Amino acid sequence: MLAFGAFLSVVQGNWVVGLWLFLAALASDFLDGFLAKKLNAVTKLGEEMDGLADSVVVVLGLFSLAITGHMSWWFLLSVLMVGAALV
């Protein structure tokens, strides 16, 4: 949810809010994985959801940069195609 908030903030030109939401998304992702391992609460579903959440953060971050003109669309498409090929 934080990644979607960051995306909307950046697209609307609220770069500072977007940055803080993006950093919060990264921190919560790190903390979630750290605590799951520390508390021995790792599950197969959790691992799959973590990978999905990581992908959402990256894709929304890249899309926000492309939409605002800070990154070219051809570069975005290249990154997405390479990422899809690696999966």
Secondary structure, DSSP 8 states (H G I E B T S, - for coil): -HHHHHHHHHHTT-HHHHHHHHHHHHHHHHHHHHHHHHTT---HHHHHHHHHHHHHHHHHHHHHHHHTTSS-HHHHHHHHHHHHHH-
